[in-house]
Amino acid sequence: MKCEEAGHVCDKSQYKEASFWEKVKLNIHLLYCSVCRKYTKNNAQLSEILIKSDIKTMPLNDKKDLKEKIHQEMSK
């Protein structure tokens, strides 16, 4: 597995989207690649920080309304 693919599988794994075999190949890759181990560790820490931060996002309806207003203003 190349490092680029390992990074992609690492991201998928965090969101429970990676298959069993992707995880196995990733773990084998992480045994010998210190760069990808560091990426995986940093990625996990960032996700944990974001979860703990309890960030609130704009409701979907408000996003749609804002997007529509922006398009209307841009088309003037």
C-alpha positions as CSV (number, residue, x, y, z in Angstrom):
1,M,0.0,0.0,0.0
2,K,1.3,3.4,-0.9
3,C,1.3,6.2,1.6
4,E,-1.4,8.2,-0.3
5,E,-3.7,5.2,-0.2
6,A,-2.9,4.7,3.5
7,G,-3.9,8.2,4.3
8,H,-7.2,7.8,2.4
9,V,-7.9,4.5,4.2
10,C,-7.0,6.1,7.6
11,D,-9.6,8.8,6.9
12,K,-12.2,6.2,5.9
13,S,-11.5,4.1,8.9
14,Q,-12.2,7.1,11.3
15,Y,-15.6,7.4,9.8
16,K,-16.3,3.7,9.9
17,E,-16.3,3.5,6.1
18,A,-13.2,1.3,5.6
19,S,-13.6,-2.4,4.8
20,F,-12.0,-5.1,6.9
21,W,-9.2,-5.7,4.3
22,E,-8.5,-2.0,4.0
23,K,-7.9,-1.9,7.7
24,V,-5.7,-4.9,7.7
25,K,-3.6,-3.5,4.9
26,L,-3.4,-0.1,6.7
27,N,-2.2,-1.7,9.9
28,I,0.5,-3.6,8.0
29,H,1.6,-0.4,6.3
30,L,1.6,1.4,9.7
31,L,4.1,-1.2,11.0
32,Y,6.9,0.1,8.8
33,C,5.8,3.7,7.9
34,S,6.5,6.2,10.6
35,V,5.1,9.1,8.5
36,C,1.7,7.4,8.1
37,R,1.7,6.4,11.8
38,K,2.2,10.1,12.7
39,Y,-0.6,11.1,10.3
40,T,-2.9,8.5,11.8
41,K,-2.2,9.7,15.3
42,N,-2.6,13.4,14.4
43,N,-5.8,12.6,12.5
44,A,-7.3,10.8,15.6
45,Q,-6.3,13.6,17.9
46,L,-7.9,16.2,15.6
47,S,-11.1,14.2,15.4
48,E,-11.2,13.9,19.2
49,I,-10.7,17.6,19.7
50,L,-13.5,18.4,17.3
51,I,-15.9,16.0,19.0
52,K,-15.1,17.5,22.4
53,S,-15.4,21.1,21.2
54,D,-19.2,20.6,20.8
55,I,-19.3,22.8,17.7
56,K,-22.7,23.9,16.6
57,T,-23.4,24.2,12.9
58,M,-26.0,26.1,11.0
59,P,-29.3,24.2,10.4
60,L,-29.7,22.9,6.8
61,N,-32.8,25.1,6.1
62,D,-30.8,28.2,7.1
63,K,-27.9,27.1,4.9
64,K,-30.2,26.7,1.9
65,D,-31.8,30.1,2.5
66,L,-28.4,31.8,2.8
67,K,-27.2,30.0,-0.4
68,E,-30.2,31.2,-2.3
69,K,-29.8,34.8,-1.1
70,I,-26.1,34.7,-2.2
71,H,-27.1,33.4,-5.7
72,Q,-29.7,36.1,-6.0
73,E,-27.3,38.9,-5.1
74,M,-24.6,37.5,-7.4
75,S,-27.0,37.4,-10.3
76,K,-27.9,41.1,-10.0
